[in-house]
């Protein structure tokens, strides 16, 4: 007598990758803002290729490019509410 065949395990899903290119809050071009992470100096920088706007913020070991972009958007909203 033979063994029963076991059911195949479901395929593993890969982790979803977060975006590193975003739309610019100033010129509204899609995929024009690129975020760079300098983990050695703990600085994250977001810059637009079209209108040359730049934003930099401090980061930690767990920060991702989306965090730098979100900080930029939050800072823009804060500046608009003050004025």
Secondary structure as the mmCIF struct_conf table of DSSP 4:
data_model
#
loop_
_struct_conf.conf_type_id
_struct_conf.id
_struct_conf.beg_label_comp_id
_struct_conf.beg_label_asym_id
_struct_conf.beg_label_seq_id
_struct_conf.end_label_comp_id
_struct_conf.end_label_asym_id
_struct_conf.end_label_seq_id
HELX_LH_PP_P HELX_LH_PP_P1 UNK A 2 UNK A 19
BEND BEND1 UNK A 20 UNK A 20
STRN STRN1 UNK A 21 UNK A 22
TURN_TY1_P TURN_TY1_P1 UNK A 25 UNK A 27
TURN_TY1_P TURN_TY1_P2 UNK A 30 UNK A 31
STRN STRN2 UNK A 33 UNK A 38
TURN_TY1_P TURN_TY1_P3 UNK A 39 UNK A 42
STRN STRN3 UNK A 43 UNK A 48
TURN_TY1_P TURN_TY1_P4 UNK A 49 UNK A 51
STRN STRN4 UNK A 54 UNK A 58
TURN_TY1_P TURN_TY1_P5 UNK A 61 UNK A 62
HELX_RH_AL_P HELX_RH_AL_P1 UNK A 65 UNK A 82
#
